[in-house]
Amino acid sequence: MDKKKIAIFLPSLSGGGAEKMMVNIARGFSENGIQVDLVLGNAKGPYMSMVPKEVSIVDLKSTRLLLSLRKLARYLKNEKPQSLLVTLESSSVIALLAKIMSRVSTKLVVRIPNNMSQQMKNAKNAKHKVILRLATMLYKKADGIIAISEGVAKDTAKITGIPLEKIEVIYNPVVTDELLIKSMEQVNHIWFNSEVPTIIGVGRLSKQKDFPILIEAFSKVIQKRDARLVIIGEGEEQESLNQLVKDLDLTKMVDFIGFVDNPYKFMEKSSVFVLSSAWEGFGNVIVEAMACGTPIVSTDCKSGPSEILDNGNFGKLVPVGDSEKMASAIIESLDSSINPELIKERAAEFRLDSIKKQYLKMLL
């Protein structure tokens, strides 16, 4: 009997949460003795180094994602993987069209990583809106749909017309042995080696992540106690965030350190982790910080954080866009004695070991 093959399709391995989760899933599948092809529109990005050697990388060498359509159809026709797992709206549209073109029996499962209603409201441009509309129409042709949270499942059902009972909720496989090992590495940044508490935020510097609210909340925190703020990530909002820090006279207390290969060691040594997002699909970084035993403050945004934090039992939830309440929650977290082992136990529910089994049940 031939070894089972699962293909995973992505535009690239750029530094996003969806890409990181797909690499985790690929690792989990390969550990189960399954042949995995990681099919990339363009094989580049910071997560390339995270791909296990057991996983085959198929580079379609397409300068634009649309140019990978025929190449992906050819791959499906030639290789005939048992299943194809795809995520992100643009690559899902390409994959669904490629399957139609190739006329193969490959089982195509779409993983939906975000709240599509919120994405449509906040689409960057007309092209993004068109891709989202196409996705909502084509998702019905998928052989299976995975939503990464209950909130995303309900939103997907509403926006696509797919019955809710046909959408499988599988949380992200965030916690891996590699994450736990990396969290124990040393941090050279001077702020993490002092008695002054350090608050941390991690994510793409984009409108969705709403870092201005975190910075404004931090400006209120330091009116009551000494603290520092470190933000990890890069993105289109960098310039405006730098200006906000200058305007609030915080340049000596806020540090943007860009994209880092290992954010976990910073999380582990932080006093509080804050997610300030206006919306999410899940909130991987919350689980990553919890796995490090770090207290959490998060916006109660759609969708994911309230599910991860069990409605506030494992961290503090504050309204979206409310810097006053965020500041109060940060101060309360700094002043409270929180048992890190309880936070880690909750994070363990999002381990790769258990979640990959749910994916395999869908794909094989």
HELIX and SHEET records of a PDB file:
HELIX    1   1 GLY A   17  GLU A   31  1                                  15    
HELIX    2   2 PRO A   46  MET A   50  5                                   5    
HELIX    3   3 LEU A   65  SER A   68  5                                   4    
HELIX    4   4 LEU A   69  GLU A   79  1                                  11    
HELIX    5   5 GLU A   89  SER A  102  1                                  14    
HELIX    6   6 MET A  116  LYS A  121  1                                   6    
HELIX    7   7 ALA A  126  LEU A  138  1                                  13    
HELIX    8   8 TYR A  139  LYS A  141  5                                   3    
HELIX    9   9 GLU A  150  THR A  160  1                                  11    
HELIX   10  10 LEU A  164  LYS A  166  5                                   3    
HELIX   11  11 ASP A  177  LYS A  182  1                                   6    
HELIX   12  12 ILE A  190  ASN A  193  5                                   4    
HELIX   13  13 PHE A  211  VAL A  221  1                                  11    
HELIX   14  14 GLN A  238  ASP A  247  1                                  10    
HELIX   15  15 TYR A  264  GLU A  268  1                                   5    
HELIX   16  16 ASN A  284  ALA A  291  1                                   8    
HELIX   17  17 PRO A  305  ILE A  308  1                                   4    
HELIX   18  18 SER A  323  ASP A  335  1                                  13    
HELIX   19  19 PRO A  340  ALA A  347  1                                   8    
HELIX   20  20 ALA A  348  PHE A  350  5                                   3    
HELIX   21  21 LEU A  352  LEU A  363  1                                  12    
SHEET    1   A 7 SER A  56  ASP A  59  0                                        
SHEET    2   A 7 GLN A  35  LEU A  40  1                                        
SHEET    3   A 7 LYS A   5  LEU A  10  1                                        
SHEET    4   A 7 SER A  83  THR A  87  1                                        
SHEET    5   A 7 LYS A 107  ILE A 112  1                                        
SHEET    6   A 7 GLY A 144  ALA A 147  1                                        
SHEET    7   A 7 ILE A 167  VAL A 169  1                                        
SHEET    1   B 6 VAL A 254  GLY A 258  0                                        
SHEET    2   B 6 ARG A 228  ILE A 232  1                                        
SHEET    3   B 6 THR A 198  VAL A 202  1                                        
SHEET    4   B 6 VAL A 272  LEU A 275  1                                        
SHEET    5   B 6 ILE A 296  THR A 299  1                                        
SHEET    6   B 6 LYS A 316  VAL A 318  1                                        
END                                                                             
